[in-house]
Amino acid sequence: MTDSTFKRFVEVGRVVLLKSGPSAGKIAVIAEIIDHNRAIIDGPTTGVPRQSFPYRHLTLTPIALTKLPRGAGSGVIRKQVEKEGIVAKWESSTWAKKRAAMEKRRSLNDFERFSVMVAKKQRRDVVRKTLAKAA
């Protein structure tokens, strides 16, 4: 039997990123699988209410809670998330950092974008001069 190429599966305890709705961009945990299209998700520490959510509006993350019972309530999920430091794991992941950087970039006003451009020019100039000096 060969190993599967898939690493992330829809399972109870899987941490998911919401792609749409009022909680878009937040993470939650799959508490129960309803059918092939929907799951009950809950994000007691991230402000996502317990609700039925379609898989097409979720993105599975590599993070999963260990030994979460099926149909666990918000209190059990909250304790497990805090115990395993899931939110901290997510915040320290490269994926979350890239999303935060993109969000920060999107929120810049015109002057802040100009400041970034000037800083890039200065950095580029310093790099170019040191390379010219080294060669």
N, C-alpha and C positions, 0 to 999 in steps of 0.2 A: 504494500500500500504506500502511495506517495504522499508526501506532506502537502497540505493545501497551500496555495499562494496567498489565500486570504488570512489576515491576522486579526481583524476586528469583526466581531460577530454581534448580532443583536442578541443580547442576553440580559437577564436581570442583574442589575448592578453596573452595567456599562454606562460610563459618563458620555453624554452627548452634548453637542453644540447646536443650539437652535438657530435655524436659518431664516425663519420668518415669524411674524406675529409681534405682539407687543414686547415679548421677551427676547427678541432676536439678538444674537451675539452673546447670550448668557449660557452658562452650562447647567445641566440638570442630570439626573440619574434615572435610568429605566427602572421603574418599580415593579411593573407587571406587563407581560406581553398579551395584548388583546387578540390580535389575529395577524395575518400576513401583511397588513397595511398600517396598523396602529399599535401604539404602546401607551401605557400610563407612565408619565414622567413626573418627577418631583424634584424641585431644587430648593429645599428649605433654607439653605445658607446663602443662596444667590438671588432669592426673591422671585423664583419661578413657582407659580402655584401648581398644585397637583392637578393634572389634566390629561385627557386623551390627546395624543399628538400623532399625526401621520409620519411614517418613516421618511417620506420624500422631503419633509421639512426639517429633518434632523441630519446631523453629520456625526458619525461615530468617531470617538477619540480613542487613542490607544490606552487610556486610563480606565480601569474598572475596579469597583469595590469587590473585596473578597468576602465570600460567605454571606451575601445578603439574601435573606429569605424572600420567596415570591410573595408579592402583595404586601410588602413591609410598609408600615405607616410612616408618616413624616417624621415622627420622633425618632424612630429606629434609624431611618436614613440620615437624619441630622447627626446623631451620635456617631454613626459609622463614618460619615464624611469628615467630621471633626477629628475623629480618632486616627484616620488614615491620612489626614492633611491633603485631601483631594484638591481643594481650592488653591492651596500653595503649590501643589504639583502642577496644576494647570497654569497658574501665573508664571511659573518658572520655565514652562515649555517654550520651545522656539516658536511654535505655532501661535501661542497667545501673545508672545512678544512682537511678532510680525503684525498681528492684528492690531495691537495697541499702537505700534508705530504708524500703521496705515491710518488709523483713526485720528491720531495726533496730526498727521500730515493733512488730512481732510479738513480739520478744524482750524487750520492756520488762516489768518486774514492776509490781505495783500502785503502789508508791511512785513509781517513775519516770513512770508514766502520770499520777499526781497532779501531779508536778513540771511535766510538760509542760502540763497544764491551767492551773496557776497562772501559768506563764510566758506562755501565750497570753492569759490575763486581763490580766496586767500590760501586755503589748504593746498589746492592744486599748484599754486605758485611756489609754495614752500617745498613741496615734493619735487617739482620740476627743477628748482635751483639746487637742491641737495643731490639729485641724480646727476645734474650737469657737473657739479663740483666733484662727485665721486668718479665720474668717467674721464 
